[in-house]
Every structure is written in C-alpha cells, then in structure tokens.
Amino acid sequence: MSAAAPDWIAVDWGTSRLRAWAMSDAGEVLAERESNRGMGRLEPAEFEPALLAVVDAWLEAGRRLPAVACGMVGARQGWVEAPYQATPCPPVATAIAAPCRDPRLSVHILPGLSQRKPPDVMRGEETQIAGFLRREPGFDGVLCLPGSHTKWAQVSAGEVVSFRTAMTGELFAAISERTVLRLSVGRDGWDGAAFASAVEETLSRPERLASGLFAIRAEGLLEGLAPGAARARLSGLLIGAELAAMRAYWLGRRIGLIGTADLVAVYAEALEAQGVAPERADAADATRAGLALARAALGETGTWPGL
Amino acid sequence: MSAAAPDWIAVDWGTSRLRAWAMSDAGEVLAERESNRGMGRLEPAEFEPALLAVVDAWLEAGRRLPAVACGMVGARQGWVEAPYQATPCPPVATAIAAPCRDPRLSVHILPGLSQRKPPDVMRGEETQIAGFLRREPGFDGVLCLPGSHTKWAQVSAGEVVSFRTAMTGELFAAISERTVLRLSVGRDGWDGAAFASAVEETLSRPERLASGLFAIRAEGLLEGLAPGAARARLSGLLIGAELAAMRAYWLGRRIGLIGTADLVAVYAEALEAQGVAPERADAADATRAGLALARAALGETGTWPGL
C-alpha cells in the first residue's frame, strides 16, 4: 500500500449495508469502503469473505490487523452472536471475538442493548451513543438517532438509562412504496410548510395519523396535491406521531440528534418548532468514535489479547 | 345454458379482483364467478375481454344482457370514468355507460363518492351502503365498511352526509409483510386477549401506535412472543388507533358493519368492548343489493334505454 498503513479497521455492519474505515490510532480516516452485503443477506460462512472483499487492500501478510464491528452483524443470525447488554448500562461493553480464518485479520463485534419493560432492542446505535459521549462526557439528556428504526435514549452518568424505538423510517418506506400512497407520494421533492403543519397535526392529535394517511391520496386525486408536498406531508404525519409518542423523552430535556445530515435536519426542524434546540452529530463520526473506544478497551496493539 | 337464464349481471370490480354474479330479477344469484384481473393491472382495451372471460357462459346471441358494475373500474384509469358524486348525496347515482363491442352485453358503471373537506373518496363502498339502506331504509347512523381502506360513513335520510377513510387493512399488510415485523408476525394464528389489550392501548392513547409497533418485534426477540399473538397485537394497535381517529363517528351512534365475516367479527369485537352493539351485514350481499337498485333505476328490460 502506498498510503499509511492503518492501525485498525472500524466496521458498521447493518442489515442492508457494510461500511468499513481504515483508521489510524490518532483517529484519522485513511480510507473508506462499503458494500451492499448487509447482514440480512449473508449465511454464517459468508461473513468473513464479505468483509475481506471490502478490507483486503488494507491487510498485510505477517500482521494481524484488528477490526471492530457494530450492528446487526452481532445478531443471533449474524457472524457471531454478541448477546444484548441489559439497560441501564454503559453503551459499549467488551466486544466478542468472531471466528476468523485469515491470519491477517482479527474481528470483534460489539453487543447491542436490550430493555425488558417496555421491551426494546438496539444494535449499532449504542456505538453511536458511546461515540457521542466520548466528545460530551458529561451529557445528561436524551439522544435521538433517526433512521429506519429511530431510537430515543435517555442518557445519564455515562449510561443508557432507558430507550424506545419508533420505526418511522421503515413505515415511511413501506407506506410510500407498498400502499396506494405510492401513487401520490413523490420519490423526491419537499414542501416545508406541508411538513410543518403535518407534524403539528399528529403531535397535537396523534389519532389523526389513522385518518390523515388516506387523505393524502384523496387530496392528490381531488385537488392535485403535488408529489413533493405529499411526501413532506406523509413524513410530517409520521414524525409528529413519533414526537407525540416520545414526548416524555424530549420535553424539557437536553437533546442530541445523531444521524445523517438530511434526517437530522428533518427531525431538528420538527423539534425546533416545539421550542427544543437539539445538538447535532454525524452518525458515521459517532460510529467511528464509539468503535475506537471499544478498540482501546481491547488493547492498543495490532496483536490482540488472547489471540 | 341449462340453468335459468339470468336477467342481468352484477359486477364488483376492484383494484385487485373482479367478481360477477348472474342475477334474476327476483334477486336470486344464479351463478357466480371471479377472476384476479382487477382494474389495477388492466389497460383500457383489456376491460371488455376481462369481463367477457368471466361472464361469457351467461350470454346469449341475439340478446343484450345488462351488467352493472361498481368499484375502481369507474376510476380515471378504469374502463370509463364515472366521475365522483360529491357528498352529501344519496349513495348511488345514475350509472355511466361503458363502451362495449360485444352485442350480447351492455355495461354501466356506478360513480364513487367524494368529499372536499376533509378530502376523501370511495369507489364501491357507496354501492354497499345503498344495498344496506335498501333493507334498512330508515337507517340513521354510521356505517363502517372494514377492508384495505376502511370507510366510516355518516348516513341520514337516505344520504351519505360525510365519510372518512382509514387505510388500516393496507397498513396491516404493508407492516406485516414489508417491515422487520414480518419476522415476528405470523401469517395466521390469533390471540383474543392480545388483540383486546392492544385495541384498548391505542384507543385510549393513540400516540402509543408509534412506539408500540417495534415493541412487537422486541417482545418476539426477548420474550418469544408467539407469531399469532404478534399478529393479533399488530391488528389491535392499528384498529385501536382507527377507532380513536373515528370516535366522533361511532360514539353514541347506531352502527352498522358491512364486510366479510372475518373482518366484521374483528371490528365488532373492538366496538363491543366500547359498549357499542353494531348491526352486521355481508359485503357481497350489500354489493348485489346496491347494484340491483342501480339496475332498476336504469330500466327493467334487457334492452337498455338509449342502446
């Protein structure tokens, strides 16, 4: 390799995607690659080849490079099960070693978090929470991680005290692609006023979600509602309903939003309309920072304890 | 044909299915056939052949048999557009003639209903409402027609005064088949207690829908929630949220449920837990009765006015 050799590899391995970063011990990103070989479409024996296909160029003969992974790769159907840590607990625990044949690579996988009452689970977001706390060690408040399954986590004294999931992103996809609303909701386009009024509607009257969805279709048929406005309206109805469900989390609390820039912007707009001023963090930055913490806990050298 | 020759044909033609009944003037069903050639997968030129494929055995040379159809076949993308009637109005208006080449058949299509505020539309359910009113001419109350798009219609003095749609059936399908809940929700199986408590939960606290959905998945992972119980719970959360949205429709009113036996039973159970005792009617019976009214309005003989 002509570039600097990495000290370790950070891996975010979800259901549908695999992202890997070649990292220096100083926290620099030396290279980045991704693939669509998410955990959801892999058999147990396919995990190591799928990772090697992405990181092979970063490996050297005679040296075992450590990789630390988070996400669904640690689920029961993943590479190796990293059993849930029960809340309340710190967001990252000791990573679990995954079986690895290639002598140039060692892999450890971080456990997710579980909660008994109400029942809830996360895999991957705990690493982002850890990364956020690395930069804000005294944070006491609520972290919201918008995505397919948006997580709301109450964080205090370095621990996740409780959390809840709203599957808002996945609902948006299922409703806009798999119901009659696909005929009215555009694949892109936006209308800020339509979004804001829809958030307000279901946040103040959450029961309106059930009657408001088909009204998007009807308004498209009868009044030519624009596809971008329909898209913003659907998003607003769902996020308003989510904010109503999560009111106990965000009302009067310090709030941090961790996610991709576009999702963070949408949630920030909804929260700011309620007088909340959220802090913002990038999901990939937070993931790498959390994985770096786990890497430090496992040992500083390329050769890992116990290998 | 060996059986008695039909006097007319009743047709229920929705997005995904086509059902036809050979009818006598006395209201007897002489034969019944259906096909999966719903309006959603047909081009304009394919409607007449699709209908002929189903009803051909009932037709005779030298005689033009009238058919009356309701449903999405009258949409803008249907056989011929039967423009919406605006509420308040009687449920069925004059049917629109569809272009028909075969000299053995004439086809008329019933218009749907539209409402400006809040925006809403129906196609097909207005015919069932008319059929219900034929047997209960003095009905003053609310009719609920559960289905992919459940309709709630306020009916008084023979007119539909207002109506609303909750796309509960389509949401159930999209969520149980196209989100992570597909891994927890069974294709069959039921748990009456899980259904009842879920209805109660979102009916009293509709904001719980947003947080309650993923909890089904988490409870499956952490506590082995049975697939049938998960199915009943998802159905209950959605129907409870619908009842919360439609409270102004059903609270303290005379209620009629029109639908298939299984859906009517589920909605009746949810309403009865609220102290409401709905009357029940079969959807196919109501459809045929409504189509018979429209047929009578067009003329009693096999040869139609204006043909």
Interface residues (C-beta under 8 A of the other chain):
Chain A: Y84 S114 Q115 R116 P118 P119 D120 V121 H149 R164 T165 A166 M167 T168 E170 L171 A173 A174 I175 E177 R178 T179 V180 P206 E207 R208 L209 A210 S211 L213 F214 A215 R217 A218 E219 L221 L222 E223 L238 A241 E242 A244 A245 M246 R247
Chain B: Y84 S114 Q115 R116 P118 P119 D120 V121 H149 R164 T165 A166 M167 T168 E170 L171 A173 A174 I175 E177 R178 T179 V180 L181 P206 E207 R208 L209 A210 S211 L213 F214 A215 R217 A218 E219 L221 L222 E223 L238 A241 E242 A244 A245 M246 R247
